[in-house]
């Protein structure tokens, strides 16, 4: 438990990485941009069979149910709902 306090002062002497990296990825979606964006902004109700088993779920974290948006534009509030309320 004291190791961070003992090694902390020496950590400052180590060189810090200063490189910048850019990572891009893309996925081809067979739909219009408007249809795709609508599913990013608001997530319709997700059925349990649509979800893949993930580590977070095994650890007891609730799964996602849906996400709604109060209104379009700046100031809109996104409300994400998870299992168990």
N, C-alpha and C positions, 0 to 999 in steps of 0.2 A: 504494500500500500504506500510505502514511502518512496518507492522507485521513481515516480514522476517528479517528486520534489528534489531528489538527489541528481537525476539526469537533466532536469529542466534547464539549469544554467549552461550546461554543455551543448544543449540543443541549439542555442542561439549562435554558436560558433560554426554550425554546419551550413554549407551553402544552400540557398533556396533555389528551386527550379524557377526559371523565368521564361520558359517557352510558352507559346500560345498555340493552341490547337483548335481546329475547326472540324467538327464532325457533322456530316449531313447524311440523312437517310430519307428514303421515299418509298411509298407503297402505291402501286397502281390500283385505283378503285374504279370499278365499272359503273360510275354514276356521275351526274353533273356536279359541278363545284357547289352549287346551291344545295343540292340534296346532301352532299357530304358535310358541308358546313352546318346544316341544320342538326345533324347528329353529333357534332362536336359541341355546339352551343347548348343543346338540350338532349339528354340521354333518355330515351323512352324506357319504360319499365323493362327490366332485365329478368327473364325467366331463369330459374335455377339451372336448367339444363343447358343454358347458353354459356355458363361460366365454367372455365377449366379449374381443376383443383390446383391450388397454389399454396406455397409455404405459409403465407400470412393467414390463410384460412385454417390451415392445420394448427397454427399457433393460437387460434381463437379469435382473430380479428373478424369483425362482421363483413360480409360481402356487400358489394354495391347493389342498390335496387333501382335507382333512377336519379336523374338530375334535372331540375327545372330552372327556368330563368324568369325573374319577375317582369323584366321588360328588356327590349333591345337597347343597345347603346350604352354610353357612359352612365354609370350609376345603377345599372341593372345588377340584381343580386342573384347569384347562382346558389341554389339549395340542393345539396347532395344528400340523398337518403340511403341509409345502410340497413342491413338486417337488424332486427331488434329495436328499431327506432333510433 
